Amino acid sequence: MEISINPVPKSDRRPKPRNESNLGFGKIYSDHMFTMEWTADEGWRNPTIGPYEPLQLEPSILVFHYGQTIFEGLKAYRTSSGSINLFRTDKNAERFNISARRLDMPEVPPEIMLKAIHGLIELDREWVPSSSGTSLYIRPFMIATEPYLGLKSSSRYLFLIITGPVGAYYPEGFNPVKIQVCEQYSRAGPGGLGAVKTAANYAASLLAEKEAIENGFTQVLWLDACERKYLEEVGAMNIFFKIGGKLITPPTSGTTLAGITRDSVIRLMQDWGLPVEERRITIDEVTAAHAGGKLDEVFGAGTAAVISPVGLLHYQNKSYALGNGKAGELAQRLFDELIGIQYGIKPDPFNWITTLKFGAAEPIPSASTG
Ligand SMILES: *Cc1c(COP(=O)(O)O)cnc(C)c1O
């Protein structure tokens, strides 16, 4: 399928952010976006890279009412030589389609998604920031666009990709976070949506996150919805516990998201010959390990922060401090290795990196991005 390209005239392009030290997250968008429509009769059609601009949508479209929508989140990294790296993007395309199936939405052929990301970055390559730790965040998503108020799966969809420069997560080095184990709300139940990147999961988490922040914590650590004792994940990150020298992470079956960072951590641990287990783990095991002086480290793993060390866990009115306000050794090593690979500083033995190659000039209108 040929992607038609409708570039914004050079004179109309928005200025790139001058100060890369306060980019933040999700505040600034590049000049272009990708759109593609799907109908039950015709399948995917009109793949287009055009200006980033407001959408015209009828108020009755299904996504507004019943939430049929999915997304992905990935990054493009500027290397010291000026080239641009993508990290395990095939996994994002694969996971997007797992989400699509669960929400009864059409799958997006991975080669189209990857070609669209490539074409978009080619056109907006100047938006990929270059300061240490910054990146271009890439957000593919799909919404149900059939105007209809009856409850059913849509017969029309819109797939989009928007991008924008985002800041370094730790401009002043690691900052261990304080986490509240959530005792009142659940994020996902068995057979539900916990394993897919769909809006409902995040809508369900907002009140708990707000209350945790009001109580002085950064994020919520979720327990399983049935027994409220097994640990699941934290915010939009998977969670790891290092207990007695062994790294443990909950399994991804059903209620937790199969993070690509999580998978990369497991692969690195195996490669290093260090013990790592995917198994159910209870909050009681963690607090008992803390009491016994065996809770070495706790950290989250996800694309946004890469590795996020936990400095304090709060559960049932008790606080469990970790690491004297500093990141653990293993968290630091995994962080250094992952960003080293992503930014092309370290070797890439797993073939996780795609270095983008562009033509010298911008693609001409309507040309294929090949
Ligand atoms: C996206 C996400 C993650 C992390 O996945 P990555 O592929 O590592 O970015 C973990 N948990 C939830 C709930 C998420 O939405």
The ligand as an ORCA input file, in Angstrom:
! r2SCAN-3c Opt
* xyz 0 1
  C       2.810      0.505     28.250
  C       2.654     -0.137     29.575
  C       3.689     -0.836     30.208
  C       5.094     -0.869     29.681
  O       5.226     -1.383     28.408
  P       6.525     -1.028     27.529
  O       6.313     -1.787     26.293
  O       7.695     -1.476     28.308
  O       6.510      0.450     27.363
  C       3.415     -1.500     31.387
  N       2.189     -1.433     31.953
  C       1.176     -0.751     31.395
  C      -0.145     -0.732     32.053
  C       1.386     -0.071     30.198
  O       0.390      0.630     29.666
*
